[in-house]
């Protein structure tokens, strides 16, 4: 059980701010911005973040500054997420994490080069949200429950952990029931990903299915997804990655299709018959 969080004084950055925020999601304790003592570094009830020159998750020490210069970009947030056993999923689901690691470890120039943008573009990514929150965190030596900055940090950390764990749960649920259909013949064949309706239903099944396609490496093959309609008893049909092989507006006159977007990327049908769903998909081919 963590009873105290210690992080470095002075200026605050995204990695120490978010690392502390994630810790707060499970350990709603006070944060102190100062150097840790040797005794605190040896105490597993004290989490030491982004300071101390030690990475020892068993003792809840999460510093990265002692890592070799050529080490893969790893920041304090990376180490805390590893402790929570959600690092790989967070890196997959949250594209900002790798950029945060690079910026903290390599600086703006190398990060801009890695991203393939001008150095000046890095400053354009900041907003008052970043500046105000980091300054507010840095101005106080202590942060406690009930204070605005502490409460926002806990909210952000909790939201991040719940998002990653929730999405992983949906992907795992989808993986148990998913189907992939090869429709049509020869060069005209299309691959469609399908999630059937279950009881209880998979929450936000379409989102879980989209991530599952990426996980399986089928982004270049799947052209559409079919999933339970959250607003009715039928199914939604959507182009995957806006693949133009299908135009669902062509289904607008079908009696069991009650909605098609005029841009052709989505349709909704009342049918629950798999054979009819496949027929509609073939009718939507361009």
VOGU-3710 file (C-alpha; in Angstrom, 3 decimals, decimal comma):
1> xxxxxxxxxx> 0,000/0,000/0,000  1,406/3,376/-1,041  0,934/6,043/1,642  2,901/8,914/0,088  4,045/10,058/-3,362  7,242/12,080/-3,791  8,318/13,734/-7,017  10,941/16,329/-7,898  10,652/20,038/-7,088  11,009/22,767/-9,678
11> xxxxxxxxxx> 9,391/22,706/-13,093  6,753/20,079/-13,818  6,481/18,066/-17,009  3,950/15,782/-18,593  5,651/12,551/-17,509  5,899/13,285/-13,756  2,463/14,936/-13,732  0,749/11,966/-15,402  2,816/9,364/-13,538  1,584/10,825/-10,255
21> xxxxxxxxxx> -1,948/11,033/-11,652  -1,970/7,321/-12,537  -0,693/6,433/-9,079  -3,491/8,502/-7,533  -6,073/6,367/-9,349  -5,231/3,447/-7,016  -3,543/5,290/-4,163  -5,338/8,577/-3,319  -2,544/9,946/-1,114  -0,699/13,232/-0,737
31> xxxxxxxxxx> 2,035/14,294/-3,180  5,207/16,017/-1,977  7,508/17,828/-4,427  10,982/17,505/-2,886  14,054/15,284/-2,836  13,476/11,844/-1,262  15,533/10,591/1,654  17,453/7,322/1,499  14,974/5,858/3,951  12,065/6,843/1,696
41> xxxxxxxxxx> 13,747/5,215/-1,317  13,886/1,967/0,668  10,273/2,218/1,826  7,727/0,540/-0,521  4,969/2,630/1,069  6,560/5,735/-0,463  6,340/6,052/-4,248  9,268/8,078/-5,603  8,552/9,416/-9,088  10,984/10,887/-11,644
51> xxxxxxxxxx> 13,711/11,439/-9,048  16,101/9,321/-6,993  18,002/7,626/-9,845  16,366/4,292/-9,126  13,860/2,103/-10,903  12,689/-0,569/-8,505  8,968/-1,309/-8,921  8,966/-3,553/-5,845  9,976/-0,513/-3,796  7,800/1,811/-5,902
61> xxxxxxxxxx> 10,760/3,794/-7,222  10,025/5,122/-10,721  12,964/7,138/-12,044  14,450/6,843/-15,531  17,291/9,354/-15,462  19,875/6,685/-14,636  19,085/4,705/-17,793  21,758/4,648/-20,551  21,731/7,533/-23,026  20,883/5,189/-25,922
71> xxxxxxxxxx> 18,092/3,398/-24,006  14,718/3,239/-25,718  12,781/6,393/-24,732  11,312/5,614/-21,317  9,921/8,159/-18,879  8,506/8,024/-15,358  5,005/7,530/-16,761  6,227/4,503/-18,727  7,546/2,913/-15,518  4,343/3,537/-13,549
81> xxxxxxxxxx> 2,225/2,102/-16,376  4,475/-0,969/-16,383  3,823/-1,339/-12,653  0,085/-1,210/-13,384  0,635/-3,831/-16,129  -1,047/-1,643/-18,748  1,985/-0,143/-20,492  1,746/-2,078/-23,761  -1,990/-1,481/-24,062  -1,613/2,208/-23,266
91> xxxxxxxxxx> 1,084/2,562/-25,909  -1,195/0,843/-28,429  -4,399/2,698/-27,539  -2,946/6,150/-26,736  -0,744/7,435/-29,539  0,382/10,406/-27,426  2,340/8,161/-25,017  5,259/7,442/-27,324  5,552/11,136/-28,187  5,599/11,948/-24,459
101> xxxxxxxxxx> 8,420/9,432/-23,947  10,439/10,882/-26,802  9,934/14,485/-25,732  10,939/13,794/-22,145  13,990/11,687/-23,028  15,200/13,176/-26,307  13,945/16,763/-26,202  11,952/18,771/-28,756  14,543/18,741/-31,563  14,980/14,956/-31,753
111> xxxxxxxxxx> 11,259/14,416/-31,186  10,390/16,725/-34,074  12,836/14,872/-36,304  11,369/11,519/-35,210  7,844/12,784/-35,978  8,977/14,205/-39,316  7,894/17,778/-38,535  9,654/21,121/-38,140  11,056/21,974/-34,723  8,715/24,973/-34,569
121> xxxxxxxxxx> 5,719/22,649/-34,841  6,358/21,242/-31,357  5,420/24,523/-29,665  2,155/24,549/-31,595  1,091/21,359/-29,802  0,917/23,118/-26,432  -2,275/24,650/-25,078  -3,391/26,542/-21,952  -4,426/23,182/-20,519  -0,807/21,992/-20,471
131> xxxxxxxxxx> 0,699/25,280/-19,307  -1,835/26,036/-16,563  -1,935/22,523/-15,086  1,834/22,054/-15,035  2,406/25,487/-13,534  -0,239/24,894/-10,874  1,364/21,548/-10,025  4,840/23,099/-9,853  3,859/26,101/-7,702  2,903/24,031/-4,648
141> xxxxxxxxxx> 5,289/21,905/-2,612  2,426/19,684/-1,462  -0,824/18,462/-2,982  -3,585/16,906/-0,895  -7,013/15,361/-1,338  -9,747/17,938/-1,781  -7,488/20,515/-3,435  -8,315/21,423/-7,070  -5,024/20,307/-8,653  -4,964/17,003/-6,727
151> xxxxxxxxxx> -8,581/16,230/-7,631  -8,002/16,961/-11,340  -4,911/14,751/-11,323  -6,809/11,880/-9,708  -9,631/12,306/-12,232  -7,177/12,219/-15,151  -5,308/9,189/-13,844  -8,503/7,290/-13,099  -9,931/8,091/-16,519  -6,762/6,895/-18,273
161> xxxxxxxxxx> -6,593/3,608/-16,365  -10,298/2,930/-16,841  -10,104/3,732/-20,555  -7,194/1,375/-21,178  -8,584/-1,459/-19,050  -12,085/-0,987/-20,453  -10,919/-1,048/-24,061  -8,775/-4,118/-23,445  -11,803/-5,819/-21,891  -13,981/-5,006/-24,920
171> xxxxxxxxxx> -11,320/-6,254/-27,328  -11,049/-9,513/-25,395  -14,830/-9,920/-25,422  -14,961/-9,281/-29,158  -12,164/-11,792/-29,768  -14,334/-14,573/-28,317  -17,259/-14,015/-30,696  -15,848/-12,273/-33,796  -16,378/-13,559/-37,299  -14,662/-12,616/-40,555
181> xxxxxxxxxx> -16,626/-13,038/-43,749  -15,158/-13,344/-47,235  -17,929/-12,228/-49,569  -18,021/-12,294/-53,339  -15,801/-14,085/-55,827  -12,238/-13,757/-57,066  -10,841/-10,252/-57,320  -14,208/-8,814/-56,259  -14,082/-10,580/-52,879  -14,350/-8,389/-49,789
191> xxxxxxxxxx> -13,546/-9,177/-46,146  -15,966/-7,991/-43,471  -15,606/-8,183/-39,684  -18,757/-9,090/-37,740  -19,736/-9,066/-34,061  -23,025/-10,850/-33,288  -25,489/-9,657/-30,693  -24,938/-11,359/-27,323  -26,536/-11,330/-23,904  -25,239/-9,321/-22,188
201> xxxxxxxxxx> -24,117/-7,157/-25,097  -20,538/-6,092/-25,597  -20,404/-2,386/-24,757  -19,266/-0,258/-27,720  -18,657/-3,395/-29,764  -17,802/-1,449/-32,924  -14,881/0,280/-31,246  -13,591/-2,969/-29,787  -13,880/-4,627/-33,188  -11,913/-1,826/-34,887
211> xxxxxxxxxx> -9,040/-2,242/-32,442  -9,234/-6,029/-32,787  -8,742/-5,705/-36,557  -5,559/-3,727/-35,926  -4,401/-6,263/-33,360  -4,770/-9,047/-35,943  -2,996/-7,021/-38,626  -6,014/-7,086/-40,960  -6,206/-3,334/-41,634  -5,399/-3,797/-45,318
221> xxxxxxxxxx> -7,943/-6,596/-45,818  -11,108/-5,641/-43,930  -13,316/-3,147/-45,774  -16,306/-2,994/-43,399  -17,519/-3,853/-39,910  -20,966/-5,061/-38,852  -22,002/-4,754/-35,211  -25,131/-4,628/-33,006  -26,937/-1,306/-33,308  -26,888/0,367/-29,885
231> xxxxxxxxxx> -30,139/2,184/-30,699  -32,167/-0,714/-32,009  -32,458/-4,453/-32,406  -30,695/-4,668/-35,748  -27,150/-3,982/-36,908  -24,947/-1,119/-37,954  -22,706/-1,426/-41,012  -19,742/0,883/-41,416  -16,838/1,223/-43,811  -13,586/0,292/-42,083
241> xxxxxxxxxx> -11,021/3,077/-42,311  -13,416/4,709/-44,794  -12,658/2,068/-47,418  -14,337/3,178/-50,657  -15,043/-0,384/-51,791  -18,516/0,072/-50,268  -21,107/2,811/-50,583  -23,929/2,218/-48,134  -26,024/5,009/-49,618  -26,841/2,462/-52,326
251> xxxxxxxxxx> -28,988/0,656/-49,737  -31,330/3,601/-49,125  -34,249/1,929/-50,960  -33,945/-1,411/-49,197  -37,054/-2,010/-47,029  -35,105/-3,262/-43,994  -32,533/-0,439/-44,069  -33,812/2,513/-42,060  -30,779/4,785/-42,241  -27,994/5,475/-44,708
261> xxxxxxxxxx> -25,646/8,438/-44,622  -25,546/10,321/-47,900  -21,743/10,106/-47,795  -22,089/6,340/-47,929  -19,919/5,378/-44,956  -22,619/3,942/-42,680  -26,019/2,254/-42,725  -28,372/0,734/-40,175  -30,672/-2,174/-40,732  -33,400/-3,854/-38,731
271> xxxxxxxxxx> -32,519/-7,303/-40,017  -30,867/-9,806/-37,707  -30,424/-12,521/-40,322  -26,782/-13,162/-41,167  -27,637/-14,166/-44,720  -29,469/-10,874/-45,268  -26,606/-8,869/-43,768  -24,227/-10,493/-46,226  -26,630/-9,755/-49,070  -26,814/-6,083/-48,100
281> xxxxxx> -23,021/-5,836/-47,957  -22,740/-7,203/-51,466  -25,410/-4,748/-52,658  -23,325/-1,914/-51,228  -20,239/-2,823/-53,251  -19,091/-0,126/-55,612
//
